[in-house]
Amino acid sequence: MIKKVVFFLTLVLCISSYGQKGNLENYQYIVVPNQFDFLKSIDKYQTSSLLKFLFEKKGFKVFLSSDKLPKDLEENRCLALFSEVKDESSMFSTKNLIEIKDCFGKILYTSKVGVSKFKDYKKAYHQAIRNAFDSMNDFNFRYDLSKTGNQTNEGLTASEIKKDTLVTAIKTMPMTTSMVDKENKLVTKNTKNSSFDAVLYAQAIDKGFQLINTKPEVVFVILNTARANVFILKDKNGILYKIDDQWVAEYYEGAKLIQQEFQIKF
């Protein structure tokens, strides 16, 4: 059993380092900041609204960072691309470029620089952003539904097959809940009969969530992976994953394997 768990942990860590390799067909959503770094207020000069509009014209489901997100994207931010406008303006011209990043902050695509000579700020930013966007002719805007959801292994890469195999293996592996009692002995219970019913509350942070109990105190910090409902436990040798309606934290304390069930409110 322990050998199997070690294998799964190793595989998940490999997936995390693999991340999203820039295959843009795997993404359904794009998130646009409601305020770019070089501007002093939200959607100043309607720059965020403009970029959202341009992406929507290309067929993406686009959200501003302040929008209510769909449930699947709330649970796994790695389903989305994240866009950004960078400012490289000089004294005599407005210059902007567009960057596309994955959920880990890795830059997947950079447009050419769009230039405008307008002196009016709104006109200048709009023209520069449009020109940068128009240079993205080689950017693949097609979302391929067959790359996500229910699918077979046919046509997938080796890395994608490993990810699907991991999720299937986790769902079918025998589950036990191991906790340390007052005498520091390892106590094992079947999770299906477990009365462990702790509730944690998820607060979004960079690249993941922190899980808070009712005291309140931080119980775990979890980091996103490329798969829905599978997280890495930060600073612990373990993972968090979902089985049916329960979340299972599985990690090592020294040589002992700990498994705990939680209800988590995202």
Secondary structure as GFF3:
##gff-version 3
##sequence-region A 1 266
A	DSSP	alpha_helix	2	18	.	.	.	ID=ss1
A	DSSP	three_ten_helix	24	26	.	.	.	ID=ss2
A	DSSP	beta_strand	29	32	.	.	.	ID=ss3
A	DSSP	three_ten_helix	44	46	.	.	.	ID=ss4
A	DSSP	alpha_helix	47	57	.	.	.	ID=ss5
A	DSSP	beta_strand	61	64	.	.	.	ID=ss6
A	DSSP	alpha_helix	71	75	.	.	.	ID=ss7
A	DSSP	three_ten_helix	77	79	.	.	.	ID=ss8
A	DSSP	beta_strand	80	87	.	.	.	ID=ss9
A	DSSP	beta_strand	94	101	.	.	.	ID=ss10
A	DSSP	beta_strand	107	110	.	.	.	ID=ss11
A	DSSP	beta_strand	114	116	.	.	.	ID=ss12
A	DSSP	alpha_helix	121	134	.	.	.	ID=ss13
A	DSSP	three_ten_helix	145	147	.	.	.	ID=ss14
A	DSSP	alpha_helix	158	172	.	.	.	ID=ss15
A	DSSP	beta_strand	176	180	.	.	.	ID=ss16
A	DSSP	beta_strand	186	190	.	.	.	ID=ss17
A	DSSP	three_ten_helix	191	193	.	.	.	ID=ss18
A	DSSP	beta_strand	198	205	.	.	.	ID=ss19
A	DSSP	beta_strand	208	212	.	.	.	ID=ss20
A	DSSP	beta_strand	218	224	.	.	.	ID=ss21
A	DSSP	beta_strand	230	233	.	.	.	ID=ss22
A	DSSP	beta_strand	237	243	.	.	.	ID=ss23
A	DSSP	beta_strand	246	253	.	.	.	ID=ss24
A	DSSP	beta_strand	256	265	.	.	.	ID=ss25
###
